């Protein structure tokens, strides 16, 4: 009798876990971390955000911490490097209140660049190119756009100024029917039966519906909490 009760209790726990995970979106820290850990899923997201369909990720790290002894540490949702040694940071923000978003991204950018600037005999030309995508649930700028790329020009001309730092604010509130907007709509649901987002969809379906995926999510949960 004791064994049967124990097995029943364990089965119930697994059912509850799966039900909870099925309802998660990509604005949930746990699911986002598990998905961004998957190189192909992360690559799919970056290909859409950058518009570079041939982009290949060489390495990606989730919840990557850069420690600063004299200032504030940063914890990145994901930091990736492509085959051309360009860096990409994705920050997923659920809440929009009480945060100086632009100052936060400035601090993140300076810290990442400082961490990855090749020391020694290298010149400033070796400062890595960095692309930051700040994804939020709501339109934090309230201007009715899905994407807000930060554009730089020389003086009052239309001549682009390229210092290697690229930032773009993206939200899931405004749907302009672009590829990025469709990706953001998927972020907001992350439905297990929605296969519209290629490798990203496959990854989420696996995490939400298979025994192996539930084990992965459970392990990530233990690491985080």
Secondary structure, 3 states (H helix, E strand, C coil): CHHHHHHHHHHHHHHHHHHHHHCCCCCCHHHHHHHHHCHHHHHHHHHHHHCCCCCCEEEEEEEEEECCCCCCCEEEEEEEEECCCCEEEEEEECCCCCCCHHHHHHHHHHHHHHHHCCCCCCCHHHCCCEEEEEEECCCCCCCCCCEEECCCECCCCCCECCCCEEEEEEECCCCCCCHHHHHHHHHHHCCCCCCCCHHHHHHHHHHHHCHHHHHHHHHHHHHHC
